[in-house]
Amino acid sequence: MSIKTFELANKNGITMTVSNLGCAIISLRVPDKDGKMRDIVHGLDRAEDYNKTAHPFFGVVCGRVANRIGNAKFTLDSKEYALEANDDPHHLHGGSDGFDKKIWTVEEVAVNKLALSYVSPDGDSGYPGKLMVYCVYRLTDDNTLRIDYRAEADTKTVCNMTNHSYFNLEGHDAKDIYGHEMQIFSDKITAVDETLIPTGKLADVAGTPFDFLKPKAIGQDIEAAGGYDHNYALDKPGTCASVYSPASGIRMTVKTNSPGLQLYSGNFLDGSVVGKGVAYQKHSAFCLETQFYPDCVNKPEFPSPVVTADSPQEFYTEFVFSV
């Protein structure tokens, strides 16, 4: 299969460029308070670059299991599976040959919709069982980017897909995200060790740098937090976060039925990755990744990412834009 790009649009002029390589969102253009269109996601110049240039998962779908798996192994039905330690000593985002590196099959193309699929064979990146996964992008006329995920298995396995878009509501070429005002509707994060692997406990955010229960500037406590790369526990489907840029007037509201929301503040960006004419610097974007908790495959007390032949997995994410 060849690498292709697709342009989606809604009736209000919002447009996005998507590739079948990793389901990558290469650009997303939305209107600001003055009606000017701003591309608000980090991305590379061409779809082909996503397999040629080392990049931190810009806009792709991560899987089979997004986020970290402690010590790059897990046990399912008493059998241990060893994975690639691509975030030594841990496994990250499905490994170096995960869903983001695959050319997905295009199932449907419309003006405002793109449906893609991928068949992950038994043993793919060390994971058990054959897994059929689907990702559908829609740009609705109420200015929503909706992403639907579905996973079907022929036997018991695990799956945790998420989209890893890097947002800056002032534009992908803006300097930083410090002035963005963020609110996250969760009072608990998964407590982590020094290597960002959850301990299995939930920690209250109140009175800590991780407290976004009321809107505050991302830059207010980012240094005290050591940069954000933390999972928030969500207790019900619906709106889980809202981000507003006073500079552009753009607001992005996030909705999902996933159990967790990973906030990442681009801590490892260092200017070495150049895309769309910009050398992306530290804290130049944020990610809000709807997903299962990190290391969920090793924590029975966490929501389970297990998929079986009788229980497919379905999740959605919506990014709603307004001014």
C-alpha positions in Angstrom: 0.0 0.0 0.0 1.1 3.5 -0.7 1.2 6.5 1.6 -1.6 8.9 0.9 -3.0 12.2 2.4 -6.5 13.3 2.6 -8.1 16.7 3.1 -11.2 17.0 5.3 -13.4 20.0 5.8 -16.7 21.1 7.4 -19.1 23.8 6.1 -17.5 26.4 8.4 -14.1 26.2 6.8 -12.3 24.1 9.4 -9.9 21.8 7.5 -7.5 19.0 8.4 -4.9 17.0 6.6 -4.6 13.3 7.5 -2.3 10.5 6.3 -3.0 6.8 6.2 0.5 6.3 7.6 -0.2 6.0 11.3 -3.5 7.9 10.9 -1.4 11.0 11.4 -3.1 14.4 11.7 -0.6 16.6 9.8 -2.5 19.8 10.1 -5.7 21.2 11.6 -6.8 24.7 10.7 -9.4 26.4 12.8 -10.6 30.1 12.9 -9.4 32.4 15.6 -11.4 35.3 17.2 -10.7 37.5 14.1 -11.7 34.8 11.6 -8.1 34.0 10.7 -7.3 30.4 10.1 -4.6 29.0 12.3 -2.9 25.6 12.0 -2.9 24.4 15.6 -1.0 21.1 15.5 2.6 20.3 15.3 3.5 18.2 12.2 6.0 17.3 9.6 6.1 18.7 6.1 5.0 15.5 4.2 3.3 12.3 5.1 6.3 10.4 3.9 8.5 12.1 6.5 6.6 10.3 9.3 8.6 7.1 8.6 11.8 8.9 7.7 12.2 11.4 10.5 12.5 10.6 14.2 9.6 12.5 15.8 7.7 12.3 19.1 4.5 10.7 17.7 3.2 13.9 16.1 -0.6 13.5 15.6 -0.5 9.7 15.1 -2.6 6.9 16.6 -0.5 5.0 19.1 -1.0 1.3 19.8 -1.3 -1.5 20.4 -0.9 -0.1 23.9 -0.4 3.7 24.2 1.6 5.1 27.0 4.1 3.2 29.2 4.3 -0.5 30.1 6.5 -1.0 33.1 9.7 -3.0 32.4 8.4 -3.8 28.9 6.5 -6.9 29.9 3.0 -8.0 31.1 1.2 -11.2 32.0 -2.1 -12.3 30.5 -3.7 -15.5 31.7 -0.5 -16.6 33.4 1.7 -16.1 30.3 4.3 -13.4 30.3 4.8 -11.4 27.1 8.1 -9.5 26.6 8.0 -6.3 24.6 10.6 -3.9 23.2 12.1 -1.5 25.8 12.0 1.5 23.5 11.8 3.8 26.6 14.4 1.9 28.5 13.6 0.0 30.6 10.0 0.5 29.7 7.8 0.0 26.6 6.2 3.1 25.1 3.3 3.7 22.6 3.5 0.2 21.1 7.2 0.2 20.4 9.3 1.4 17.5 7.1 -0.4 15.0 3.7 0.3 16.5 0.5 1.5 14.9 2.0 4.8 14.1 4.4 3.2 11.7 1.8 1.2 9.8 0.1 2.1 6.6 -3.6 1.8 7.4 -6.3 0.6 4.9 -8.6 3.4 3.8 -12.2 2.1 4.2 -14.2 5.3 3.4 -13.5 8.8 2.3 -15.9 11.7 2.3 -15.7 15.5 2.4 -15.7 15.5 6.2 -14.9 11.8 7.1 -12.1 9.4 6.8 -12.3 5.8 8.0 -9.2 3.6 8.3 -8.4 0.1 9.5 -5.4 -2.0 10.3 -5.0 -5.7 11.0 -2.4 -6.4 13.6 -1.3 -10.0 13.4 -0.6 -12.4 16.3 2.8 -11.5 17.7 2.9 -8.0 16.3 5.4 -6.1 18.4 5.3 -8.9 20.9 1.5 -8.7 21.6 -0.7 -11.8 21.5 -3.7 -12.4 19.2 -4.9 -11.0 16.0 -6.4 -7.6 16.4 -8.5 -5.6 13.9 -8.5 -1.9 14.7 -10.5 0.9 13.2 -10.1 4.7 13.4 -12.7 7.1 12.0 -12.1 10.9 11.8 -15.1 13.3 11.3 -15.2 17.1 11.1 -18.8 17.9 12.0 -20.6 21.1 11.3 -20.7 22.1 14.9 -16.9 22.5 14.7 -16.0 19.2 16.3 -13.2 16.8 15.4 -14.6 13.4 16.5 -12.4 10.3 16.6 -14.0 6.9 17.0 -11.8 3.8 17.8 -12.8 0.2 17.6 -10.8 -2.9 18.3 -11.8 -6.5 17.6 -9.8 -9.6 18.6 -9.8 -13.3 17.7 -8.6 -14.2 21.2 -7.9 -12.5 24.5 -5.4 -9.6 24.1 -4.9 -5.9 25.2 -5.4 -2.7 23.3 -5.2 1.0 24.2 -5.3 3.4 21.3 -5.0 7.2 21.5 -4.3 10.1 19.2 -1.1 11.9 20.0 -1.7 15.4 18.5 0.4 18.2 19.9 -1.7 21.4 20.2 -0.9 25.1 20.4 -4.1 27.2 20.1 -2.0 30.2 19.0 -0.7 28.3 16.1 1.8 25.4 15.6 4.6 28.0 15.1 3.9 29.9 18.4 6.7 30.0 20.9 5.1 28.2 23.9 1.9 27.2 25.7 2.4 29.0 29.0 -0.4 31.5 28.5 -3.0 28.8 27.6 -5.7 28.5 30.3 -6.5 24.9 31.0 -9.2 23.2 33.1 -9.3 19.4 33.7 -12.4 18.0 35.3 -10.6 15.4 37.4 -9.5 15.5 41.1 -7.1 12.6 40.9 -4.0 11.5 38.9 -2.3 8.2 38.9 0.7 8.5 41.2 3.9 7.6 39.5 7.5 6.7 40.4 10.6 8.5 39.1 10.3 6.8 35.7 6.7 7.7 35.3 5.3 4.3 35.9 2.2 4.3 38.1 2.4 2.9 41.6 -1.2 1.7 41.4 -2.5 4.4 43.7 -4.5 7.5 42.8 -3.4 10.9 44.2 -5.5 13.9 45.0 -4.5 17.0 42.8 -5.9 19.6 45.3 -3.1 21.9 46.4 -0.6 20.5 44.0 0.8 21.7 40.7 -1.5 19.1 39.0 -4.6 20.9 40.1 -6.6 22.2 37.1 -10.0 21.9 38.6 -10.3 25.6 38.1 -8.9 27.2 34.9 -5.3 28.3 35.2 -2.4 29.1 32.9 -0.4 26.0 31.9 2.8 28.0 32.7 1.8 28.8 36.3 3.0 25.6 37.9 4.7 23.8 35.0 8.2 24.2 36.6 7.0 23.0 40.0 5.4 20.0 38.3 8.7 19.2 36.5 6.7 19.5 33.3 3.4 17.7 32.8 3.4 14.0 31.7 0.6 12.7 34.0 -2.6 10.7 33.7 -5.9 12.1 35.1 -8.5 9.6 36.2 -11.9 10.3 34.7 -15.0 9.1 36.5 -17.7 9.5 33.9 -18.1 10.0 30.1 -18.4 13.5 28.7 -16.4 16.7 29.0 -13.0 16.1 30.6 -11.0 19.2 29.7 -11.1 22.7 28.3 -8.2 24.9 27.0 -8.4 28.5 26.0 -5.9 30.8 24.4 -6.5 34.5 25.2 -4.1 35.4 22.4 -6.1 33.7 19.6 -9.5 33.5 21.3 -9.7 29.8 20.4 -11.2 27.4 22.9 -10.8 23.6 22.7 -13.1 21.4 24.7 -12.3 17.7 25.0 -14.9 15.0 25.5 -14.5 11.2 25.8 -15.7 7.9 27.3 -12.2 6.8 28.0 -11.2 6.2 31.6 -8.1 8.4 31.5 -6.6 11.6 30.1 -2.8 12.0 29.7 -1.6 15.6 29.9 1.8 16.1 28.3 3.5 19.5 27.9 6.1 18.7 25.3 8.9 18.3 27.8 11.2 16.5 25.5 10.9 18.8 22.5 14.3 20.5 22.0 14.3 22.1 18.6 15.8 19.0 16.9 12.6 18.1 15.1 11.6 20.6 12.3 8.2 20.5 10.7 6.3 22.9 8.5 9.2 25.3 8.7 9.4 25.3 12.5 12.0 23.9 14.9 9.7 22.7 17.7 10.9 23.7 21.2 10.3 22.5 24.7 6.8 23.4 25.9 5.7 24.6 22.5 2.6 22.3 22.6 0.4 20.3 24.8 -1.2 16.9 24.3 -4.5 15.7 25.8 -4.5 12.0 25.1 -7.7 10.1 26.0 -6.8 6.5 26.9 -6.5 3.8 29.6 -4.1 4.5 32.5 -0.4 4.0 32.0 0.8 0.5 32.8 -2.8 -0.6 32.9 -1.8 -4.1 31.6 0.1 -4.6 34.9 -2.3 -3.1 37.3 -5.5 -5.1 37.9 -6.8 -2.3 40.1 -6.9 0.0 37.0 -9.6 -0.1 34.3 -8.9 -3.0 32.0 -7.7 -2.7 28.4 -8.4 -6.4 27.7 -10.2 -7.2 24.4 -11.7 -10.6 23.7 -13.5 -12.2 20.7 -16.8 -11.6 22.5 -16.0 -8.1 23.8 -14.8 -5.6 21.3 -13.5 -2.2 22.5 -15.0 1.1 21.5 -14.0 4.6 22.5 -14.5 8.1 21.2 -12.8 11.5 21.6 -14.2 14.8 20.6 -12.2 18.1 20.2 -14.8 20.9 20.1 -13.6 24.3 18.8 -15.1 27.7 19.5 -14.2 31.3 19.9 
